[in-house]
Amino acid sequence: MKKLTTMKKVALTALTLMASGIIIISSSYTDASHPVEAKQIITSNTTNPVKKKLPNIKILATGGTIAGTGSTSVQTTGYQAGVLTPDQLIDAVPGLKDVANISTEQVAHIDSGTSNTDALMVKLAKDVQKALDDPECDGVVITHGTDTMEETAYFLNLTVHSDKPIVLVGAMRPSTSLSADGPLNLYNAVILAGSKEARDKGVLISMNGKIGSARDTFKTNTTDVDAFDNPELGSLGYIQGGKPYFYNVPTKKHTTESDFDIRKITEDNLHRVDIVYSHADDDRVMVDAAVAAGAKGIIHAGTGNGSINEKTLPGLQDAVKKGVVVVRDTRVPEGMVTHEQIDEDNHFVNSGNINPQKARILLMLALTKTEDPNKIQEYFNEY
């Protein structure tokens, strides 16, 4: 036992007792008006473990339900998204500052279902790249609305060049709701972004205790808290007890291996790409409208294995003749679109197992490199 007293008002930054039962006493005070006094200090390795170095995490806030507020505690729909600041979000999560050194930046205040744009994704990707280029930054967390989270995640997955963790997180209930899911989701996201296990895994989605890949995870429920998954391929892992557990890893190219670099991309580089959704008694009207609007690419979300209605096919064939790249995809949430003779005959690109909204992101980026459908098919095979 040692007795420590402070006779002068000076800042104490660190005191290390080099003996059995080492402790470290630290203070963030730099002002001499805050003396530190200790009457009796019992040193113990077990009761006062040395505090490990915390990761430096940057939180970029874009709005969404996680920052939303409702008029009552039972309002879980019809609330206003993107109200709270990132600092308010952090204050609502006890212990968050004990697991990471956090800095914040407000990028946008939007409802991602109504206001997300390609321009905003470009801006966000550049902000993420800038943050991760700082050697002092260990990872980035992005608070985001859930409606288009999967699209933003995939855009970042293809354009940001860093092996540091990038984690998107949101909520299905506003911050004012009973059993709001945002605080725990945010806590888990910061844990994940600060972990060595999350490095070089591409962009991740952290929702409801699950770790999802940007490429394969998508929104599976309109209102339930367990709203992000890939029922067929599964999650990459889980976060339990403040620790990430990985059981799968992404196999497609991403981030540091990507041919697309956000440092060389601007909003003006991105061509218009539209999604045309197929149905019974379909025709070419929507295809022709997309071409007339200036689309350089069309994702055809066909029935079944990417089937195209006989009245729609001539419209897609004419679009190809005008230099529009057509990707044959499916409206079915599971399974892959197999390569068929119709692709060879019409120079269509086959989507594989990427859903239409993510196929749009990949085609938009592919068109910054080439308009050759054969080369674009290689991108779809690799990414």
C-alpha positions in Angstrom: 0.0 0.0 0.0 1.3 3.5 -0.9 0.1 6.9 0.1 0.1 9.5 -2.7 -0.7 13.2 -2.1 -0.5 16.1 -4.4 0.8 19.3 -2.8 0.9 21.4 -5.9 -1.9 22.1 -8.5 -0.3 20.5 -11.5 -1.6 18.3 -14.3 -1.0 14.6 -13.7 -0.7 12.8 -17.0 0.5 9.4 -15.9 2.0 7.7 -12.9 3.3 4.2 -13.1 4.3 2.2 -10.0 6.9 -0.3 -11.2 6.4 -3.0 -8.7 4.2 -6.0 -8.0 0.6 -5.1 -8.7 1.4 -2.5 -11.3 -1.2 0.2 -11.9 -1.4 3.2 -14.2 -3.2 6.3 -13.0 -4.1 8.6 -15.9 -6.0 11.8 -16.4 -6.9 13.8 -19.5 -6.7 17.1 -17.6 -4.2 19.5 -19.0 -5.4 22.4 -16.8 -3.5 22.9 -13.5 -6.8 23.7 -11.8 -7.6 20.0 -11.6 -5.3 18.4 -9.0 -5.4 14.7 -8.4 -5.4 13.4 -4.9 -5.2 9.8 -3.8 -5.3 8.8 -0.1 -5.0 5.1 -0.3 -4.5 3.2 -3.5 -4.4 -0.6 -3.5 -2.5 -1.9 -6.5 -3.8 -5.0 -8.2 -3.4 -6.5 -11.7 -6.8 -8.2 -11.5 -9.0 -5.5 -10.1 -7.4 -2.6 -12.1 -6.1 -4.0 -15.4 -4.1 -1.8 -17.7 -6.5 -0.1 -20.1 -5.6 -1.2 -23.6 -5.1 1.2 -26.5 -8.5 2.0 -28.0 -9.0 2.1 -31.7 -9.7 5.4 -33.4 -13.1 5.3 -35.2 -14.6 7.9 -37.4 -18.4 8.0 -37.5 -19.9 9.5 -40.7 -23.6 10.2 -40.2 -26.1 10.4 -43.1 -29.4 10.3 -41.3 -31.9 7.5 -41.5 -34.1 5.8 -38.9 -31.3 5.4 -36.5 -31.3 9.2 -36.2 -35.1 9.4 -36.4 -37.6 10.6 -33.9 -41.4 10.0 -33.5 -44.1 11.8 -31.6 -44.7 8.9 -29.2 -42.7 5.9 -27.9 -44.9 3.5 -29.8 -44.6 5.2 -33.2 -42.5 2.9 -35.3 -43.7 4.1 -38.8 -44.3 7.6 -40.1 -41.6 9.1 -38.0 -39.1 11.8 -39.2 -35.7 10.3 -40.2 -32.3 11.9 -39.8 -33.1 14.3 -36.9 -30.4 13.5 -34.4 -26.8 14.5 -34.7 -24.0 11.9 -34.4 -23.0 13.2 -31.0 -26.6 12.7 -29.8 -26.5 9.1 -31.1 -23.2 8.5 -29.2 -24.6 10.0 -26.0 -27.5 7.5 -26.1 -25.1 4.5 -26.1 -23.6 3.9 -22.6 -20.0 2.6 -22.7 -19.4 3.5 -26.4 -16.6 5.8 -25.5 -15.0 3.0 -23.5 -14.4 0.9 -26.5 -13.1 3.4 -29.0 -11.8 7.0 -29.5 -14.6 8.4 -31.6 -14.7 11.4 -33.9 -17.8 12.3 -35.9 -18.9 14.1 -39.1 -22.4 14.9 -40.4 -22.4 14.1 -44.1 -26.2 14.3 -44.7 -29.6 14.4 -43.0 -31.7 12.2 -45.2 -34.2 9.5 -45.4 -32.3 7.0 -47.6 -35.5 5.7 -49.1 -36.6 9.0 -50.6 -33.4 11.1 -50.9 -30.4 9.0 -51.5 -28.6 9.8 -54.8 -25.6 8.7 -56.8 -24.0 12.1 -56.0 -24.3 11.5 -52.3 -22.8 8.1 -52.6 -19.8 9.6 -54.4 -19.4 12.3 -51.7 -19.7 9.7 -49.0 -17.1 7.4 -50.6 -14.7 10.3 -50.9 -15.2 11.1 -47.3 -14.6 7.5 -46.3 -11.5 7.3 -48.4 -10.2 10.5 -46.9 -10.8 9.3 -43.3 -9.1 5.9 -43.9 -6.1 7.5 -45.6 -5.3 9.1 -42.2 -2.9 6.7 -40.6 -4.4 7.5 -37.2 -7.9 6.2 -38.3 -8.5 2.5 -37.6 -11.9 2.2 -39.1 -15.1 4.0 -40.2 -18.7 3.5 -39.2 -21.5 5.0 -41.4 -24.9 5.5 -39.9 -27.4 5.1 -42.8 -31.0 4.7 -43.6 -31.9 1.0 -44.2 -33.9 1.4 -47.4 -30.9 1.9 -49.7 -28.2 0.8 -47.3 -27.3 -2.2 -49.4 -26.7 0.0 -52.5 -24.5 2.5 -50.7 -22.6 -0.4 -49.1 -21.9 -2.1 -52.4 -20.8 1.2 -54.0 -18.3 1.7 -51.2 -17.2 -1.9 -51.5 -16.3 -1.3 -55.1 -14.7 2.1 -54.9 -13.0 2.7 -51.6 -9.4 1.4 -51.5 -8.5 0.4 -48.0 -8.2 -2.8 -46.0 -9.4 -1.0 -42.8 -12.9 -1.9 -41.6 -15.8 0.0 -43.1 -19.2 -0.7 -41.4 -22.6 0.5 -42.3 -25.2 0.5 -39.5 -28.8 1.6 -39.2 -32.0 0.9 -37.3 -35.5 -0.3 -38.0 -37.1 1.7 -35.1 -36.6 5.4 -34.4 -34.6 6.5 -31.4 -37.7 7.5 -29.5 -39.3 4.0 -29.9 -39.7 1.4 -27.2 -37.0 -1.1 -27.6 -35.2 1.0 -30.2 -32.6 -1.1 -31.9 -30.3 1.7 -32.9 -28.1 2.0 -29.8 -27.0 -1.6 -29.7 -26.6 -1.7 -33.5 -24.3 1.3 -33.2 -22.3 -0.2 -30.3 -21.8 -3.4 -32.3 -20.8 -1.4 -35.4 -18.1 0.5 -33.5 -16.8 -2.8 -31.9 -16.7 -4.3 -35.4 -14.9 -1.3 -37.0 -12.3 -1.4 -34.3 -11.5 -5.1 -34.5 -8.6 -6.6 -36.3 -10.9 -9.5 -37.4 -12.9 -7.1 -39.7 -9.8 -5.9 -41.7 -9.7 -6.9 -45.4 -13.3 -8.2 -45.4 -14.6 -5.5 -47.6 -17.5 -3.2 -46.6 -19.7 -4.7 -43.9 -23.3 -4.3 -42.7 -23.9 -4.6 -39.0 -27.5 -5.1 -38.1 -29.3 -7.0 -35.3 -26.1 -8.8 -34.1 -25.3 -10.1 -37.6 -22.3 -9.2 -39.8 -23.2 -9.1 -43.5 -21.2 -8.5 -46.6 -21.9 -5.5 -48.8 -22.2 -7.7 -51.9 -24.6 -10.4 -50.6 -26.6 -8.9 -47.8 -29.9 -7.2 -48.6 -33.0 -5.9 -46.8 -35.5 -8.8 -46.3 -38.2 -7.2 -44.2 -40.0 -3.9 -44.3 -40.3 -3.2 -40.6 -38.9 -6.0 -38.4 -35.6 -5.4 -36.6 -34.2 -8.6 -38.1 -34.3 -7.0 -41.6 -30.9 -7.7 -43.2 -29.8 -11.1 -44.3 -29.1 -13.4 -47.3 -31.3 -16.4 -46.6 -29.4 -18.5 -49.2 -25.8 -17.6 -48.5 -26.0 -16.5 -44.9 -24.1 -13.9 -42.9 -20.4 -13.6 -42.5 -20.7 -13.9 -38.7 -22.1 -12.5 -35.5 -21.3 -9.9 -32.8 -21.8 -11.4 -29.4 -20.7 -10.0 -26.0 -18.8 -7.2 -27.6 -16.8 -9.4 -29.9 -17.1 -10.2 -33.6 -17.1 -13.8 -34.7 -16.5 -14.6 -38.4 -17.4 -17.9 -40.0 -17.4 -16.9 -43.7 -15.4 -14.5 -45.8 -16.2 -12.6 -49.1 -14.7 -14.3 -52.2 -15.4 -11.7 -54.8 -13.1 -8.7 -55.5 -13.6 -5.7 -53.3 -11.9 -2.5 -52.0 -8.1 -2.8 -52.4 -8.5 -5.2 -55.3 -11.1 -3.2 -57.2 -10.6 -1.6 -60.6 -12.8 1.3 -59.6 -11.2 4.0 -57.5 -13.3 6.7 -55.9 -10.3 9.1 -56.1 -10.8 9.0 -59.9 -14.6 9.1 -59.9 -16.9 12.0 -60.0 -20.7 12.3 -60.2 -20.3 13.3 -63.9 -18.5 10.0 -64.6 -21.6 8.0 -63.7 -24.0 7.3 -66.5 -27.7 6.8 -66.1 -28.7 3.1 -65.5 -32.3 2.1 -65.0 -34.0 -1.0 -63.7 -36.9 -2.4 -65.7 -39.1 -4.8 -63.6 -40.8 -7.6 -65.6 -44.3 -8.9 -65.0 -47.0 -10.9 -66.7 -48.2 -9.2 -70.0 -45.1 -7.1 -70.0 -44.0 -5.1 -73.1 -41.3 -2.7 -74.2 -42.8 0.6 -73.0 -40.6 0.9 -70.0 -37.5 -0.1 -71.9 -38.2 2.5 -74.6 -38.8 5.1 -71.9 -35.4 4.3 -70.2 -33.6 4.7 -73.6 -35.5 8.0 -74.3 -34.4 9.3 -70.9 -30.8 8.8 -71.8 -30.0 5.5 -70.0 -26.7 4.0 -71.0 -27.5 0.8 -69.2 -30.6 -1.2 -68.4 -31.0 -3.9 -65.7 -33.8 -6.1 -66.7 -35.3 -7.8 -63.6 -36.9 -10.7 -65.3 -39.1 -13.4 -64.0 -37.7 -16.8 -62.9 -34.2 -17.4 -64.3 -34.1 -13.9 -65.9 -36.8 -14.6 -68.4 -37.8 -11.8 -70.8 -41.3 -11.4 -72.1 -41.6 -11.9 -75.9 -43.1 -8.4 -76.2 -40.2 -6.8 -74.2 -37.3 -8.6 -76.0 -37.5 -6.5 -79.2 -37.2 -3.3 -77.1 -34.1 -4.6 -75.4 -32.6 -5.7 -78.7 -33.2 -2.2 -80.1 -31.6 -0.7 -77.0 -28.4 -2.8 -77.6 -28.3 -1.6 -81.2 -28.3 2.0 -79.8 -25.3 1.3 -77.6 -27.2 0.6 -74.3 -25.7 -2.2 -72.2 -28.4 -4.6 -71.1 -28.0 -6.8 -68.0 -30.3 -9.8 -67.7 -31.2 -10.1 -64.0 -34.1 -11.5 -62.0 -36.8 -10.3 -59.6 -36.5 -13.5 -57.6 -34.6 -12.9 -54.4 -32.6 -16.2 -54.3 -30.7 -18.2 -56.9 -28.5 -17.2 -59.8 -29.3 -16.2 -63.4 -27.5 -18.8 -65.5 -25.8 -18.0 -68.7 -28.0 -18.9 -71.7 -28.0 -18.7 -75.5 -30.2 -15.5 -75.3 -27.2 -13.7 -73.8 -24.9 -14.8 -76.7 -27.4 -14.0 -79.4 -28.2 -10.5 -78.1 -25.0 -9.4 -76.4 -26.7 -9.3 -73.0 -24.7 -9.3 -69.8 -25.6 -12.0 -67.3 -25.9 -10.8 -63.7 -25.0 -14.0 -61.9 -26.4 -13.8 -58.3 -26.3 -10.0 -57.9 -29.8 -8.5 -57.3 -31.0 -5.8 -59.6 -30.3 -2.8 -57.4 -26.7 -3.9 -56.8 -26.3 -4.8 -60.5 -27.2 -1.2 -61.3 -24.3 0.0 -59.0 -21.8 -2.4 -60.7 -23.0 -1.5 -64.2 -22.8 2.2 -63.5 -19.2 1.8 -62.4 -18.3 -0.6 -65.2 -19.5 2.0 -67.7 -16.8 4.4 -66.4 -14.3 1.9 -67.9 -15.9 0.5 -71.0 -19.1 0.0 -73.0 -18.0 -3.4 -74.3 -20.5 -6.0 -73.0 -17.8 -8.7 -73.0 -15.6 -6.7 -70.7 -18.5 -5.8 -68.5 -19.4 -9.5 -68.3 -16.0 -10.0 -66.8 -16.7 -7.4 -64.2 -19.9 -9.2 -63.2 -18.0 -12.5 -63.0 -15.3 -11.0 -60.8 -17.3 -8.7 -58.5 
